[in-house]
């Protein structure tokens, strides 16, 4: 079966988790003070911090979600990679050095450095918490998706396991252990994915022994009476994909025809691999769902043959269908998402706090360059991994997030075990960074600076640890609730909110002297509320979260497209300029003692 527990993956998984927890326990003594807990005393080397940037940024969305989107839809998934990587240009040339000079522990520190305003700290802390929770959801969903094939456990068990392990990491050693977890994770992710691509190029393409008839329809019904696959009931969901394969010997995702009528391509180089794919015919599976009167959901899979050259063009997926659609609104939706990806990176709180772990602005710049190099290499690899999964015959049609690990399984259990364990540490590294950012917002920004709770250095660390436990529990609940959604799609929401709430204030604070505290507070508030409201009222949310049909969602929505950044980011800039011009600059208050 595709989902069953095997000894080797289980052993490698336990070794990785044990190593991570051991490192956290060992480094715990370095995080007794607030400076150690939140910023590793600013003593992290620029190269280590650069790789840790990659470990923090290359999340479940980057590895599981993007590979899955490429495997299911082609080039559209790679557009996310382009957007994610391009965002680092803003971080390098606009944010890196100034944010290091302004801040100490949190994003709110940087925004409030010139003003010492409790109101500004409150709004910045709330924005940090909201963005962190939005970003936490897809990471936890990815954790559940990984544990199912690795350990044969249900989705909720994987989410709980990640939540518990990450909470231990953050609560024991804070930024010290988080940095080294992210460094190890970033290094392993690039190396292991590179090895997989080398094996993929060496294998090339091959056509299946038995062609798939175009009229072969597979179907699944889930309802009060259980799950039925092609007319036969199954006892457990982890038998579902096996039943689909066994009954008709169907491999989901395969090459229908190679150039020149060949059955195998043989080993290929990086360019030759893409050229051969573009000249081939690929069998993909169209998925349609319908809901019956008794609540039963029927899912049908119909084979569809498509040219590889068509799959290397944008617009094949539901997310980017606006590229090919008529009308202005669908195209604006696409442009808005790409704008959010481009601007969101430099606005993510868990990324920005990494700049406080190095000693000076020059180290911040160098670590950003190293991070861009590692991240860029990885995103190039995702294109090959996604195409390899698309043509491997190993896809799970019900779970796009598992494309990369299941591709690795076609090369043997050892690679599957290693790449699944690395993917698991991918989730650990990103989630620990997010929870640490949220804990800093609670303990350092809200309790100490906004509510003026008298906290000693040790008490501030203790409060952050308690907050990390609460955030971990919240992340577990959200990860279970949003189980069925693609992690990359969910991350798009977080980037929209981050770009709308934080970027206008960051940029104008750094480059416009007339910026006032009132302008920043207004811009952050408007950006946060408007982007959240737009997302919650969009057709995509009505369909994927509230459960309406596509037709009902299109009819009920009051916003013209689903991605808000193209409206809400300029709105944030406009609000900041207007409010700053209407409010007189006040003398800066003296900095509060640490």
C-alpha positions in Angstrom: 0.0 0.0 0.0 1.1 3.6 -0.5 0.4 4.5 3.2 1.8 2.0 5.6 4.3 2.1 8.5 7.8 0.7 7.7 10.8 0.3 10.0 13.4 2.4 8.1 11.3 5.6 7.7 10.2 5.3 11.3 13.8 4.9 12.6 15.1 7.8 10.5 12.2 10.0 11.7 12.9 9.2 15.4 16.6 9.9 14.8 15.9 13.3 13.4 13.4 14.2 16.2 15.8 13.0 18.8 18.7 15.0 17.4 16.6 18.2 17.3 15.4 17.8 20.9 18.9 16.9 22.1 20.3 20.1 20.5 17.5 22.1 22.1 18.2 20.7 25.6 22.0 21.2 25.2 21.6 24.8 24.2 19.0 25.7 26.8 21.5 27.2 29.1 22.4 29.9 26.6 18.8 31.3 26.6 18.4 32.3 30.3 18.3 36.1 29.4 16.0 38.0 27.1 18.9 38.7 24.8 19.7 35.0 24.5 16.1 33.8 24.2 14.9 36.3 21.6 18.1 37.1 19.6 20.8 34.5 20.6 22.8 37.4 22.0 23.4 38.7 18.5 26.4 36.3 18.2 25.3 34.1 15.2 27.8 34.2 12.4 26.6 35.6 9.1 27.0 32.4 7.1 25.1 30.3 9.7 22.4 33.0 9.8 22.1 33.0 6.0 21.5 29.2 5.9 19.2 29.6 8.8 17.3 32.2 6.8 16.8 29.5 4.2 15.8 27.0 6.9 13.3 29.4 8.3 11.9 30.5 4.9 11.8 27.2 3.0 8.6 26.0 4.8 6.1 23.3 4.1 4.6 25.6 1.4 8.0 25.8 -0.4 8.7 22.1 -0.2 5.4 20.2 -0.1 3.1 22.8 -1.5 5.1 24.0 -4.5 6.2 20.5 -5.5 2.6 19.4 -5.3 1.3 22.3 -7.4 3.9 21.7 -10.1 3.1 18.0 -10.1 -0.6 18.6 -10.5 -0.7 21.8 -12.6 2.8 22.3 -14.1 4.5 25.7 -14.4 1.9 27.5 -12.3 3.4 26.0 -9.1 6.8 27.4 -10.1 5.3 30.9 -10.3 5.2 30.7 -6.5 8.9 29.9 -6.4 9.6 33.0 -8.5 7.5 35.2 -6.3 9.0 33.8 -3.1 12.6 34.3 -4.3 12.0 37.7 -5.9 10.8 39.0 -2.5 14.3 38.6 -1.1 15.4 41.4 -3.4 13.3 43.8 -1.3 14.7 42.3 1.9 18.3 42.8 0.7 18.2 46.3 -0.8 15.5 47.9 1.4 15.1 46.2 4.8 18.2 44.2 5.9 20.6 46.8 7.2 18.2 49.5 8.4 16.1 46.9 10.4 19.2 45.7 12.1 20.1 49.2 13.2 16.6 50.0 14.5 15.5 46.9 16.3 16.5 44.7 19.2 14.3 41.7 19.6 11.0 42.1 17.6 9.5 43.9 14.6 7.6 46.2 16.9 11.0 47.3 18.4 12.1 48.5 14.9 8.8 50.3 14.1 8.7 51.9 17.5 12.4 52.9 17.8 11.8 56.6 17.1 8.5 57.0 18.9 8.2 54.9 22.0 4.4 54.7 21.6 2.4 52.1 23.5 -0.3 52.3 20.8 2.1 51.6 18.0 3.5 48.6 20.0 0.0 47.3 20.5 -0.9 47.4 16.8 2.5 45.9 15.7 2.2 43.1 18.2 -1.3 42.2 17.1 -0.2 42.2 13.4 2.7 39.9 14.3 0.4 37.5 16.1 -2.2 37.5 13.2 0.4 37.0 10.5 2.2 34.3 12.5 -1.1 32.4 13.0 -1.9 32.6 9.3 1.5 31.3 8.4 1.3 28.6 11.1 -1.7 26.9 9.6 -0.1 25.6 6.4 2.9 24.4 8.3 0.8 22.3 10.6 -1.3 21.0 7.6 2.0 19.9 6.0 3.0 18.1 9.2 -0.1 16.1 9.2 0.3 15.2 5.5 3.8 14.0 6.2 3.1 11.8 9.2 0.4 9.8 7.4 2.6 8.0 4.9 5.7 8.0 7.2 4.2 6.5 10.3 0.7 5.3 9.1 -0.9 7.7 11.6 -3.9 10.0 11.0 -3.5 13.7 10.1 -4.3 15.0 13.5 -1.6 12.8 15.1 1.0 14.4 12.9 -0.2 17.9 13.7 -0.1 17.2 17.5 3.4 15.7 17.2 4.8 18.7 15.5 3.1 21.1 17.9 4.6 19.3 20.9 8.1 19.0 19.5 8.2 22.6 18.3 6.9 23.9 21.7 9.7 22.0 23.4 12.3 23.6 21.0 11.0 27.1 21.6 10.3 26.7 25.3 13.7 25.3 26.1 16.3 27.4 24.2 14.4 30.0 22.1 16.4 31.6 19.2 19.6 29.7 20.1 18.1 26.3 19.3 15.8 27.6 16.6 18.8 29.0 14.7 20.7 25.7 14.7 17.6 23.7 13.9 17.0 26.0 10.9 20.7 25.8 9.8 20.7 22.0 9.8 17.3 21.9 8.1 18.3 24.4 5.4 21.5 22.5 4.6 19.9 19.1 4.5 16.9 20.3 2.4 19.1 21.6 -0.4 21.5 18.7 -0.3 18.8 15.9 -0.2 16.7 17.6 -2.9 19.7 18.0 -5.1 20.5 14.3 -4.7 16.9 13.5 -5.7 17.1 15.6 -8.8 20.4 13.9 -9.8 18.7 10.5 -9.5 15.7 11.9 -11.5 17.9 13.1 -14.3 19.7 9.8 -14.4 16.4 7.9 -14.7 14.9 10.2 -17.3 11.3 9.5 -18.6 9.6 6.2 -19.5 6.1 5.4 -20.7 3.9 2.9 -18.8 3.7 -0.7 -20.0 -0.1 -0.5 -20.3 -1.6 2.8 -21.7 -4.4 4.3 -19.7 -7.7 4.3 -21.7 -9.2 7.8 -22.0 -12.6 6.6 -20.7 -11.3 5.0 -17.5 -13.0 7.0 -14.7 -12.1 6.4 -11.1 -14.5 7.5 -8.4 -14.7 7.8 -4.6 -17.7 8.4 -2.5 -17.4 9.6 1.1 -20.6 9.8 3.2 -22.4 8.7 6.4 -22.0 5.0 5.3 -18.2 5.2 4.9 -15.9 5.4 1.9 -16.6 3.6 -1.4 -13.9 3.3 -4.1 -15.1 2.3 -7.6 -18.1 0.6 -6.0 -16.3 -1.3 -3.3 -16.2 -0.2 0.3 -12.9 0.3 2.2 -12.3 0.1 5.9 -9.6 2.7 6.3 -8.7 5.9 4.4 -5.1 4.8 4.1 -6.3 2.0 1.8 -7.9 4.5 -0.6 -5.0 5.2 -3.0 -4.0 1.5 -2.9 -7.5 0.5 -4.0 -7.5 3.0 -6.8 -4.2 1.6 -8.1 -4.7 -2.1 -7.5 -8.1 -2.4 -9.2 -7.1 -1.0 -12.6 -3.2 -0.8 -12.3 -3.4 2.9 -12.8 -0.4 5.1 -11.9 -1.5 8.7 -11.2 0.7 10.9 -13.3 2.6 9.3 -16.2 4.1 10.0 -19.7 1.6 8.9 -22.4 4.1 9.4 -25.3 7.7 10.5 -25.6 9.2 12.2 -28.7 9.8 9.9 -31.6 7.6 7.2 -30.2 10.4 6.1 -27.7 9.4 4.2 -24.6 12.4 5.5 -22.5 14.5 8.6 -22.8 17.5 7.4 -20.9 19.6 9.8 -18.7 19.2 13.5 -19.4 20.9 16.7 -18.5 19.0 19.6 -16.8 18.2 21.3 -20.1 17.5 18.1 -22.0 15.1 17.0 -19.2 12.9 20.1 -19.7 13.1 19.9 -23.5 12.0 16.2 -23.5 9.2 17.0 -21.2 8.0 19.8 -23.3 7.9 17.5 -26.4 6.1 14.7 -24.6 2.4 14.0 -24.0 1.5 13.7 -20.3 -1.4 11.9 -18.7 -2.8 13.9 -15.8 -6.1 13.4 -13.9 -8.9 15.8 -13.8 -10.6 15.9 -10.4 -14.3 16.9 -10.0 -16.4 16.8 -6.9 -20.1 16.8 -6.3 -22.3 16.7 -3.2 -25.4 14.6 -3.1 -28.6 15.2 -1.1 -27.6 12.8 1.8 -24.3 14.6 2.3 -22.2 12.1 0.4 -19.3 13.7 -1.6 -18.5 12.0 -4.9 -15.0 12.6 -6.3 -14.2 11.5 -9.9 -10.8 11.2 -11.6 -10.8 11.3 -15.4 -7.5 10.9 -17.4 -6.6 13.9 -19.5 -3.7 13.9 -22.0 -1.9 17.2 -22.3 1.2 18.4 -24.1 4.2 19.0 -21.9 4.7 22.4 -23.6 1.3 23.4 -22.4 2.1 22.4 -18.9 5.2 24.7 -19.0 3.0 27.7 -19.6 1.1 29.6 -16.8 -2.7 29.4 -16.4 -3.3 25.7 -16.1 -4.3 25.7 -12.4 -7.4 27.1 -10.6 -5.1 29.5 -8.8 -3.7 31.1 -12.0 -6.5 30.5 -14.4 -6.8 34.3 -14.6 -3.7 34.4 -16.8 -5.7 32.8 -19.7 -9.2 34.0 -18.7 -11.0 36.9 -20.3 -11.8 39.9 -18.3 -9.9 42.2 -16.0 -10.7 40.7 -12.5 -9.0 37.3 -13.0 -5.9 39.0 -14.3 -5.9 41.4 -11.3 -6.2 38.4 -9.0 -3.0 36.8 -10.5 -1.1 40.1 -10.4 -2.2 40.7 -6.8 -0.9 37.3 -5.6 2.4 37.9 -7.3 2.6 41.3 -5.7 1.9 39.8 -2.3 4.7 37.2 -2.8 7.1 39.9 -3.9 6.4 42.3 -1.0 5.4 39.8 1.7 8.9 38.3 2.3 10.3 41.5 3.7 7.2 41.9 5.9 7.1 38.5 7.7 7.9 38.9 11.4 9.6 35.5 11.8 12.0 36.4 9.0 12.7 39.9 10.2 13.7 38.8 13.7 16.6 36.8 12.3 18.4 40.1 11.6 18.7 40.6 15.3 20.8 37.4 15.7 23.9 38.9 14.0 26.3 41.5 15.3 25.9 44.4 12.9 24.3 45.7 9.7 27.1 44.3 7.5 26.6 40.8 8.8 22.9 41.3 8.2 23.6 42.1 4.5 26.0 39.2 4.1 23.6 36.7 5.7 20.8 37.9 3.3 23.1 37.2 0.3 23.8 33.7 1.6 20.1 33.1 2.2 19.2 34.2 -1.3 21.8 31.8 -2.8 20.6 28.8 -0.9 16.9 29.6 -1.4 17.4 30.2 -5.2 19.1 26.8 -5.6 16.3 25.1 -3.8 13.6 26.7 -5.9 15.3 25.7 -9.1 15.2 22.1 -7.8 11.5 22.3 -7.1 10.8 22.6 -10.8 12.5 19.3 -11.5 11.0 17.6 -8.4 7.5 18.7 -9.4 7.8 17.5 -13.0 9.4 14.2 -11.8 6.4 13.6 -9.5 4.0 14.5 -12.3 5.4 11.7 -14.5 6.4 9.2 -11.8 3.1 7.3 -11.5 3.3 7.7 -7.8 1.0 10.7 -7.1 -1.7 10.5 -4.4 -4.7 12.1 -6.3 -6.3 13.1 -3.0 -3.3 14.9 -1.5 -1.1 17.2 -3.6 1.1 18.0 -0.6 2.7 14.5 -0.7 4.1 14.7 -4.3 7.8 15.1 -3.3 8.0 12.4 -0.7 6.1 9.9 -2.9 8.5 10.7 -5.8 11.4 9.9 -3.5 9.7 6.6 -2.7 10.0 5.5 -6.3 13.8 5.5 -5.7 13.6 3.3 -2.7 12.7 3.3 1.0 16.0 4.9 2.1 15.5 8.1 0.1 11.9 8.2 1.1 12.8 7.9 4.7 15.4 10.6 4.5 13.4 13.1 2.5 10.3 12.7 4.6 12.4 13.2 7.8 14.0 16.3 6.2 10.6 17.6 5.2 9.5 17.1 8.8 12.4 19.2 10.1 11.3 21.7 7.4 8.1 22.1 9.3 9.9 22.2 12.7 12.3 24.9 11.6 9.6 27.2 10.2 7.0 26.6 13.0 9.6 27.3 15.7 10.5 30.6 14.1 6.8 31.6 13.9 6.1 30.6 17.5 9.2 32.5 18.7 8.0 35.6 16.8 4.6 35.3 18.4 6.0 34.7 21.9 8.2 37.8 21.5 5.1 39.8 20.6 3.3 38.6 23.7 6.0 38.8 26.3 8.3 41.6 25.1 5.8 43.9 23.3 2.4 43.4 24.9 3.1 42.4 28.5 6.2 44.6 29.1 5.8 47.6 26.9 2.0 47.9 26.3 0.5 46.7 29.6 3.6 47.8 31.6 3.8 44.6 33.6 7.0 44.7 35.7 9.1 41.8 34.4 12.6 41.0 35.3 14.8 39.6 32.5 14.1 36.0 33.6 10.4 36.6 34.1 10.2 38.0 30.5 11.8 34.8 29.2 9.4 32.7 31.4 6.4 34.7 30.0 7.6 34.0 26.4 7.8 30.3 27.1 4.3 30.2 28.4 3.1 32.2 25.3 4.9 29.7 23.1 3.0 26.8 24.7 -0.3 28.7 24.1 0.6 29.5 20.5 1.6 25.9 19.9 -1.8 24.7 21.1 -3.5 27.1 18.9 -1.5 26.0 15.9 -2.4 22.4 16.5 -6.1 23.2 16.5 -5.9 25.2 13.2 -3.7 22.6 11.6 -6.5 20.0 12.1 -9.3 22.3 11.0 -7.7 23.2 7.7 -6.5 19.6 6.8 -7.7 19.5 3.2 -6.3 22.8 1.9 -3.1 23.0 -0.2 -0.4 24.6 2.0 0.9 26.9 -0.7 -2.5 28.4 -1.2 -2.8 29.1 2.5 0.6 30.7 2.6 -0.5 33.1 -0.1 -3.0 34.5 2.4 -0.2 35.1 5.0 1.9 37.0 2.4 -1.1 39.2 1.5 -1.7 40.1 5.1 2.0 40.7 5.9 2.6 42.9 2.9 -0.6 44.9 3.6 0.0 45.4 7.3 3.7 45.8 7.7 5.4 46.9 4.4 4.0 50.4 4.0 5.1 51.3 7.6 8.5 49.7 7.3 9.4 51.4 4.0 8.0 54.8 4.9 9.7 54.8 8.4 13.0 54.1 6.8 12.8 56.5 3.8 10.3 59.3 4.7 11.2 61.6 7.5 7.7 63.0 7.8 6.3 59.6 9.0 4.5 59.9 12.3 3.5 57.4 14.9 -0.2 58.1 14.1 0.5 57.4 10.4 2.1 54.0 11.2 -0.7 53.0 13.6 -3.3 54.0 11.0 -1.5 52.3 8.1 -1.0 49.0 10.0 -4.5 48.9 11.3 -6.1 49.6 7.9 -3.8 47.2 6.1 -4.4 44.4 8.6 -8.2 44.8 8.8 -8.7 45.4 5.1 -6.6 42.5 3.9 -8.3 40.1 6.4 -11.8 41.3 5.5 -11.0 41.0 1.8 -9.7 37.4 2.2 -12.6 36.3 4.4 -15.2 37.7 2.0 -13.5 36.3 -1.2 -14.9 33.6 -3.4 -12.0 31.3 -2.7 -12.7 31.5 1.0 -16.4 31.0 0.6 -15.7 27.8 -1.4 -12.7 26.3 0.3 -13.4 27.3 4.0 -17.1 27.9 4.3 -18.1 25.0 2.0 -20.2 26.8 -0.6 -20.1 25.5 -4.2 -18.1 27.4 -6.8 -21.3 29.0 -8.3 -22.6 30.0 -4.9 -19.3 31.5 -3.9 -19.1 33.6 -7.1 -22.7 34.8 -6.4 -22.2 35.6 -2.7 -18.8 37.3 -2.7 -18.7 41.1 -2.6 -15.1 41.5 -3.7 -14.1 41.2 -7.4 -11.2 38.9 -6.9 -9.6 36.8 -4.1 -6.1 38.2 -3.6 -6.2 41.7 -1.9 -2.6 43.0 -2.0 -2.9 45.0 -5.2 -5.6 47.1 -3.4 -4.6 46.9 0.3 -0.9 47.6 0.0 -1.4 50.9 -1.9 -4.2 51.7 0.6 -1.7 51.3 3.4 0.8 53.7 1.8 -2.0 56.2 1.1 -3.3 56.1 4.7 0.1 56.5 6.2 0.9 59.5 4.0 -2.4 61.2 4.7 -2.5 60.6 8.4 1.2 61.6 8.8 0.6 64.9 7.0 -2.5 65.6 9.2 -0.7 64.8 12.4 2.2 67.0 13.8 5.4 65.1 14.7 5.9 65.0 18.4 9.2 64.9 20.3 10.4 61.3 20.6 9.9 59.9 24.1 13.0 58.6 25.9 13.6 54.9 25.2 12.2 52.6 27.9 14.8 50.7 29.9 15.4 47.1 29.0 
